[in-house]
Amino acid sequence: MRRPDLREERFGGIEVLVNNAGYGYRAAVEEGDDKEVEDLFATKFFGAVSMIKAVLPGMWARRAATILGISSIAGRLAASGSGYWAAPGCVLHRFRGSLAAADEGDDR
């Protein structure tokens, strides 16, 4: 991960963040490897959250914030064997929804 604060210094602010990190993982619930599932969440959820936390203060200050999350329909309609893969996307979708609500209500 590159440091967003350095981009702010060089370019004068980040106005758009695109979250597109992820990779496939399929396993039945009882067969999922704990470490692989932790790594999946670290990438698909916590990686995105880290980037959002890094750029959001500047975005709020400038009143210019666009956060685009690239994901799949699996966060809403998970298929058999894709529960682990779908879960972090679903959680991230709800997380981003809370940011939108905070922006609309300006309750920061």
ABEGO torsion letter per residue (X at the ends): XBBAAAAAAAAGEBABBBBABEBBBBBBAAABBAAAAAAAAAAAAAAAAAAAAAAAAAAAAAGBBBBBBBBBAAAABBBBGAAAAAAAAAAAAAAAAAAAAAAAAGAX
